[in-house]
Amino acid sequence: MKAFKLIALSLMAFALATNAQAGGEKGLKDAYKKYFKIGVAVNMRNITNPEQIELIKKDYNSITAENDMKPQSLQPQEGQWNWGNADKIADFCRANGIKLRGHTLAWHSQVGQWMFYDENHQLVDKETLYDRMRTHITTVINRYKDIVYCWDVVNEVFTDDARAENPFRQSMWYRIAGEDFIDSAFVFAHRADPNAILYINDYNAATPHKRDKIYNKVKKMIEAGIPVDGIGMQGHYNIYGPSEKDIDDAITKYASIVKYVQFTELDIRVNEQMGGQLQFNRDGAAITPEVKQKFEDQYTMLFRLLRKHKDVIDCVTFWNLSDRDSWLGARNYPLPYDENYKPKDVYYLIRDFNNQKKSVKASSAKVVDFEKYLRGL
């Protein structure tokens, strides 16, 4: 009898261990398969390191090249194409059956100055700019149209100034062509690949004054027949904001004019800064229990809200694989994986949103039933 009890206990322990292991193997993409795709921005290290490759394959079904498909990376000089890293990311996606987001075709940053100036360093005219933009967009899209399912066509074209009468960033694109460059970029992209989903992408897109700038422009584009399909909300947030209401209101407003909304560059830092500005505090804050709780609360609030809007949310992309990779620096503690590529508690809060309590109860019930069985032996 004693031997039988020991065998039974061993079987119980094995069953519980197997259940725990199976639960640990479930990735974010599996947890959200009925909601939306889960994506990640990657660099060259991520797709060549075996451990990091396994994390990507487990958790994500959409990939964005963090920097390697930006204009400067692909075409540093006119006609000088640098495909190496972008091809490796595309081939990684092809080999692993992962969808690829195209990021980005036109941006004020990380773009060669040759795009805007002639050989005498004078600004080119609008027609020359459009010829160069059309060539760049068409060439890039044609190379990757078999694997890229959507493109951030234009990136960060709206001003952050809440008081500005002109809603647009005064970039080189804008100085030469005005707001029409936005429309033209979408037309060129659609002609190159009529099947690609085309996004306008920006940060602070939940902030009411910027939300309205984005909404008004996209509505105007749609009314004019410009092929814009979706709005990308970058999602560079912090533990204090934006508020649930602002995010909810923005998604609701955008959903009234476009079919798709994506959160394209999600991270949550532990200081009071947010947005995509390149000048920021990399020191973060001490991860006290209170700060950690705010970090987890902000992530769980956001994913609860995203699930609510699953009818329009198409993909949620974390901006980098781990804190080590993050453009914000590890001290800002921005992602579900820490600087050692280990999941934080928030990873499980995001993943197990509707299973956590149920699985605990189910496991407890199994233990109680089994113990009852043993007592009867």
Stockholm file with secondary structure:
# STOCKHOLM 1.0

chainA/1-377         MKAFKLIALSLMAFALATNAQAGGEKGLKDAYKKYFKIGVAVNMRNITNPEQIELIKKDYNSITAENDMKPQSLQPQEGQWNWGNADKIADFCRANGIKLRGHTLAWHSQVGQWMFYDENHQLVDKETLYDRMRTHITTVINRYKDIVYCWDVVNEVFTDDARAENPFRQSMWYRIAGEDFIDSAFVFAHRADPNAILYINDYNAATPHKRDKIYNKVKKMIEAGIPVDGIGMQGHYNIYGPSEKDIDDAITKYASIVKYVQFTELDIRVNEQMGGQLQFNRDGAAITPEVKQKFEDQYTMLFRLLRKHKDVIDCVTFWNLSDRDSWLGARNYPLPYDENYKPKDVYYLIRDFNNQKKSVKASSAKVVDFEKYLRGL
#=GR chainA/1-377 SS CHHHHHHHHHHHHHHHHHHHHHHHHCCHHHHTTTTCEEEEEECTTTTTSHHHHHHHHHHCSEEEESSTTSHHHHCSBTTBCCCHHHHHHHHHHHHHTCEEEEEEEEESSSCCGGGTBCTTSCBCCHHHHHHHHHHHHHHHHHHHTTTEEEEEEEESCBCCCTTCSSCBCCCHHHHHHTTHHHHHHHHHHHHHCTTSEEEEEESSTTSHHHHHHHHHHHHHHHHTTCCCCEEEECCEEETTBSCHHHHHHHHHHHHTTCSEEEEEEEEEESSSCCSSCSCCCCCCCCCCHHHHHHHHHHHHHHHHHHHHTTTTEEEEEESSSSTTTCTTCGGGCCSSBCTTSCBCHHHHHHHTTTTHHHHHHHHHHHHHHHHHHHHTC
#=GC SS_cons         CHHHHHHHHHHHHHHHHHHHHHHHHCCHHHHTTTTCEEEEEECTTTTTSHHHHHHHHHHCSEEEESSTTSHHHHCSBTTBCCCHHHHHHHHHHHHHTCEEEEEEEEESSSCCGGGTBCTTSCBCCHHHHHHHHHHHHHHHHHHHTTTEEEEEEEESCBCCCTTCSSCBCCCHHHHHHTTHHHHHHHHHHHHHCTTSEEEEEESSTTSHHHHHHHHHHHHHHHHTTCCCCEEEECCEEETTBSCHHHHHHHHHHHHTTCSEEEEEEEEEESSSCCSSCSCCCCCCCCCCHHHHHHHHHHHHHHHHHHHHTTTTEEEEEESSSSTTTCTTCGGGCCSSBCTTSCBCHHHHHHHTTTTHHHHHHHHHHHHHHHHHHHHTC
//
